[in-house]
Amino acid sequence: MRAAARVLLGTVFVLLLLFLLSLIAFDLWTGRVWYRSVGFSSVYTVRLRTQGMLFVTFGLLMALATALNAWLAYRLRPPLSAMSFEQRHLERYRTSVARHRARALVAVAMLPGLAAGTVAAAAWKTWLAAANSTSFGSADPQFHRDLSFYVFRLPWYRFLVDFGLVALAVSAFTAALVHYLYGGIRMQGPGRLLSYPAQGHLGVLLGLLVGLKAVAYWLDRYSLAVKAGADRAAGGWNGIGYTEANAVLPAKAVMCGIAVICAVLFLATPLRRTWALPLAALALMAFSSVLIGSICPALVQQFQVKPDEQAKEAPYVARNSAATAAAYGMSGYVAAAAPRAGALQASPSASGASSGSSDGSSTGSSSEAAVRVAADDARQRVQAVAPWLRTGASPYQVTVGGRTEWVVDGYTTSDSYPFAARTGTAMGGGAVDYIRDSVKATVDVSTGAVALYQWDTVDPVLRTWMRAFPGTVRPYATLDDELKSELRYPQELFALQQDMLGSRR
């Protein structure tokens, strides 16, 4: 009966696995067929290749780290002598594991490996942006680093640090369980409750974890440039203010130093065979994080900034205003953008876009054109072939060369532009602190064919994505003059810029 049950369960498991694999294969095949039909198969290939590489790389790293530390904890198990009640209770579990040791090790490593691979695959855009980053040609006023560091590389560095912290935490937890199972860690009985090998193993893991936390503290210094302080968030201001510059930044540097010392003490555990100093340093780190990380900045804000806030914050407000103007393309804005926005609002094709989005009918176009693609469908197509863009909410129709096409505005955005104010948009997605009208996309209303054209020739974000997906965006020089004359300044972008100016950001 037991053999029959095992065969039945194994058969059900295999069938379920085959069913899931067939669903995945069908989804991949249909996606490939669709992207090939619109001429953007390279986008699909690059995305799948990147996701697959990240899934395998980080999944294996997590699985290997977990398995290695579980195996090492087993190898460092103490010899069992007279067993307490606790150890006699655990003996039956040790016996069960001994019969399936290899499979148990694989099972222990598989779950965190799959989870880590899935999370890493979802960060494919973060990796592509970092790997293909393009210089902005200008630096931030605090750390004097090129803005590409914040927009492209800093998010990836934060991902790597977070992954490392989770991997070490999972490894330490798994190692502690194995040490407990085999008597390296005990809750009762005579003698040491923590064996020297278990103490050294866990000490090294904690040392690596605290050392990586020191790296996180150091990166936190740069992250301050793209995060709003708690006291400034309500006003929409972003980046470093007086309190951050004079209290939070020094605190992060001090915390980084304390974490390094704490990590070294933990790493020396196998030699010193004591946790007294490392635990004291850890307590100091926790105390310091509260004192100099929270209390001191609050005191500076209350007693130095608030009595003379306007004077203290003036240089930082000027930084914010300059960064916001640059991030939202508002340099020389009033004189240049207003006439173009006025032309847009008077455009018949633009005013007819909303009706086209609901029923797919053609407004202000050739009456013989057979409209099959609605405005919403046009946006979805552009979003699919250029997943790094945000698409405009109001596509409009133009007739060029006898063809009727939807024009969809494609925006490159970021939420990591230093010192710039952050705001929501009408294009969906989260809040942004940088935006450019960088791409003009056309969708043929009869065939659904999609074309992407470079509109902003200097935007570093667009140039980065053009490096990541070569050949998908056609150069500005390929824009047809007739099509170029029909293009309009985006109304939603104009409204956003007006709002930013009106808020004195």
Number of C-alpha atoms within 10 A of each C-alpha: 6 7 8 9 10 11 12 12 12 12 12 12 12 12 12 12 12 12 12 12 12 12 12 11 12 12 11 13 11 11 14 17 13 13 18 14 12 15 15 20 17 17 22 21 14 16 18 15 13 18 22 16 16 22 24 18 16 23 25 19 19 28 26 19 21 29 23 16 23 23 17 17 26 18 12 18 19 17 9 10 7 9 13 13 11 13 21 11 11 16 16 11 12 15 11 11 15 11 10 10 14 12 11 15 17 14 14 16 24 19 15 23 25 18 15 24 24 18 16 24 23 14 17 21 19 19 22 21 22 21 15 18 21 22 18 15 10 11 15 18 14 15 10 9 14 16 20 25 23 22 27 26 21 18 18 22 18 16 16 15 17 15 18 18 19 16 23 23 17 19 26 24 17 21 25 20 16 23 28 20 20 22 24 25 21 19 11 12 13 7 8 12 15 16 19 18 20 25 21 23 24 24 24 21 21 22 25 21 22 25 24 21 21 24 17 21 21 18 18 18 19 20 20 20 25 21 23 22 18 10 12 14 14 9 12 14 24 30 27 29 27 20 22 20 18 14 21 24 21 15 23 22 17 20 23 24 18 21 27 21 20 25 26 16 24 32 23 17 23 18 8 13 14 17 17 13 14 22 14 13 20 20 13 15 20 15 12 17 17 11 14 18 20 14 14 16 20 18 13 17 19 13 10 14 18 13 11 10 13 11 11 16 17 13 12 21 20 13 21 22 19 16 24 27 20 15 23 22 17 18 13 9 15 12 9 11 18 14 12 15 19 14 15 19 16 10 15 16 24 23 18 19 24 18 15 23 21 11 14 19 20 27 19 16 18 13 10 8 16 15 19 16 23 23 28 17 16 26 25 13 20 24 17 15 21 22 14 17 20 23 26 21 21 23 29 29 28 26 18 15 9 10 14 22 29 27 30 26 29 28 23 20 23 19 19 24 29 31 30 30 29 26 15 12 16 13 15 11 9 11 14 19 22 26 23 20 24 23 26 26 27 26 26 21 25 15 13 20 17 20 20 24 19 24 23 18 13 11 18 21 27 25 21 21 22 17 18 20 20 14 13 21 21 18 15 16 11 9 16 11 10 12 15 13 10 16 17 20 18 22 19 17 23 18 14 17 21 16 13 18 16 9 10 9 22
